[in-house]
């Protein structure tokens, strides 16, 4: 599903741009626009509405603004005037342009300069922000089951007592081409769908938003989930260094900054063993949840501490030896892995002690012909093919996607009064340029995306910047130990490590799907903002 594309899928999609229909690749849902329609689509729009929500026992009155802001690619000449006809702005042969849809919530009755503002986005790449909006921090949320398939409509849409409106104003942004955002023009896919062009588009959106709503002197935060975390790393570097806009904090949910650490398809990069090591504790958490750990330990966290020590110690040493590993040690490691992640010793030996995320998801409950989730391994569903080597779908995605998309469509029309004939696109799958030019590099590097240098550079440029990492134990899309490893290997002075805080939850990639975890997440983020906003006295 959403937020982070499996690495194998990333490579196949990136190599298959010609396989994507141009209209769909550009985030359309119909024929190319007429001149009149293009003019309307690529003209900024605002629709206001009002509401209340009670958070922490306090009633909050807010103004909602649903609208669009127009952004152009890096290098665009502000003085350029598009020619008419099919070469006009917003037409297929015109210059590339994006209309970025957002929903902003402003607490009423509070001076803007005293009120933090947080920009939120999901990832994909190619995902809208419906998930954070309708599941986590907006003033309303959709009700879904905790770890099982949510029944079909009608879905419950309720006031969200865990909205972050108690601590900050909120701006939910749909990436170019997703949600009600659209892109158009010659070369628009190349102009917006890539690590660096995407960050530029968001930076342009944010600076325009600060001007439009007079929020330049407000405390400011970025909050990204999944691919939204590498977006945040590049974005905070661009904002602070290139645009002279310091932020108070960066909030990361389900982090992946270095794609070479991902466990979706580590077999495509033989000799790199870290993905297996960093995913093992998440596999152990999953086995614990489904009662597949032979010893059935009573408490998760002490059990995971043992697994983490094993993963980065004896297991890492064994993988480092490769074919030189003595057979007796290989057998011993397989038996210990069985005690932690529940897979049969014979399977682990056959796999050469290396199990990818999709393989584990397919195998853990294979005796029951069931597959666990990827984004949230608490979920399970019938295996599409019991004889397959890997999972062929994500049961969590299947369980909740309809609820989120349906709820937002109903909410946007009824409560936000945002009337449009556009189809809301929760996600699009198209070409994405993963090449990235990190600080100090002369060109974009042809290696797995790694934006750790960007975050490190931003933290050194602004040594007061605070970073908050949040992860779920049951996440195999971005395993929680991966984020921890990345932060511990940032190229920053030891003194700046204290600017990073860590929080972990008994949930998956979308931490907020588990309501007790959402309650914790809200409390932790609200406390982080109040401690760092230079207004609350924290």
C-alpha positions, 0 to 999 in steps of 0.5 A, a space after each residue: 500500500 501507501 507510503 513506501 514502495 517495496 524496493 523491488 517494485 521501485 526498481 521495476 517501476 523506475 525502469 518502466 516509465 513507458 508502461 504508465 499511461 501519460 494521463 495517469 502518470 501525470 496524476 490525472 483522471 481524465 482527458 487533457 484539460 481544455 484551456 478554460 479547465 486548465 486555467 481554473 485547475 492551475 489558479 490558487 483556490 481557497 474554501 473556508 469552513 469552521 468547526 470545533 473539536 475537543 482535545 484533552 477536555 478542552 473545546 477548540 474552535 478552528 477555521 479550516 481552509 481547503 485549497 490549492 497553491 501553484 508551484 513550478 519546478 526549480 529554475 522556473 523564471 518568474 518573469 516568463 510568460 507562457 504563450 497561449 493555446 496548447 502552450 499555455 500554463 496548465 496545458 499539455 505542451 505548456 511549461 510544467 506546473 503543479 497545483 498542490 492541494 492542502 487542508 489547513 486548520 487554524 485555531 481561532 482566537 490565538 495570535 498567529 505569531 504565538 501559534 506553531 504551524 506544522 506541515 504534514 505529509 505522507 510518502 509513497 512516493 506517490 501517496 496523498 496525505 489522507 492517512 495522516 489527515 483522516 487517521 491521526 491528527 486532523 479534527 475528524 478521523 475514520 474508525 477502523 478495526 485495530 488489527 482486522 479487516 474493517 467492514 464495508 461502508 457505512 464507516 464511522 467518521 468521528 471527532 478526533 480527540 487526539 488531533 494535534 490542534 491542541 498544540 499546533 495549527 495543521 497543514 495537510 499537503 497532498 504531493 503533486 499528482 496525488 489527492 486533488 493535486 495535479 501536474 501538467 505541462 511538457 516534462 511534468 513527470 520529470 519536473 516533479 517526480 523525484 527526490 530533489 524535484 519533490 523537495 523543491 515543490 514542497 519547499 516552494 509550497 511552504 514558503 508561499 503558504 507562510 506568505 499567504 497566511 502571514 505565518 513567517 514568524 510562527 514556530 514551524 515544524 515538519 511532520 512526515 511519514 515513511 517516504 515523508 521522512 526522506 522528504 523531510 531530510 532534504 526539505 529541511 536542508 533546502 529550507 534552512 540553507 537555501 531559503 533561510 527558513 529555520 524550523 523548530 523541529 522535524 517529526 519523523 514517523 516510520 523512518 527510512 533515510 538510507 534505502 540500502 538498509 531496506 529489507 524488502 529486497 536485500 537479495 538484489 544487493 548481495 554482500 550488504 547484510 545490514 537489512 537482515 540484521 536491522 529487520 530481525 527485531 521487527 520479525 521477532 516482535 511479529 512472531 511474539 504478537 502471533 504467539 509463534 515464539 517457542 518460549 512465549 515470553 510475557 513482555 515484548 520490550 525485554 524480549 526485543 532487547 535480547 533480539 537486538 543484541 543478538 542481531 547486531 552481535 552474533 548474527 551480524 558476525 555470522 553473516 559477515 563470515 559468509 561461506 566461511 561460517 563453520 557448519 556447527 555455528 550455522 546450525 547454532 545461529 539458525 536454532 537461535 533465530 528459530 527461538 526469536 522469529 519462529 520460522 523452522 530451522 530447516 527453512 532458515 538453513 535453506 535461506 542461508 540465514 537470510 530472510 527478507 521481509 516479504 519472505 517472512 510475511 509469507 512464511 510465519 503463518 504459512 501452516 494456516 495459509 495466512 500472510 501477515 501485513 507488511 506495514 503492520 504485521 499484526 494484521 493477517 489475511 489469506 495467502 494469495 498463493 500458499 506456494 509462493 515464496 513471498 507475500 503478494 499483498 499487504 493485509 493491512 492495506 486491504 483492511 483499511 484503505 477503503 475506509 480512509 478514501 471513502 471517509 475523506 471523500 465524504 468529509 471534503 464535500 460535506 464538511 470542508 465544502 470543497 466541491 470538485 469533479 476531480 477524483 481524489 487519488 489516494 496514491 499513484 504509481 509512476 516513474 520516480 527518480 531516486 537519484 539524489 544530489 547530497 550536500 557536497 556532491 557535484 552530481 546526483 549519485 547513481 546509488 540507493 537513495 541516502 539522505 542522511 547527509 542532508 539531515 546531518 547538514 541541516 542539523 549542523 547548519 542549525 545546531 538548535 534544530 530538534 528531531 523526533 523519531 517515532 517507530 512501530 515495533 510491528 513495521 516491516 516496511 521501515 523496521 524500527 531498528 533501521 531508524 535507530 541505526 540511521 540516527 546513530 550514524 549521522 555525520 554530526 558532532 556527538 553533542 548534537 545527538 542529544 537533539 534527537 529523541 526516540 519513541 516506539 509504539 506497539 503498532 505498525 508503520 501507521 502507528 495511529 491505527 492502534 488507538 492506544 498508540 495514537 494516544 501515546 503518539 499525540 501526547 509525545 508529539 504535543 510535548 515535543 512541540 511545547 518544549 521546542 516552540 519558544 512560546 510555551 516556556 518548555 
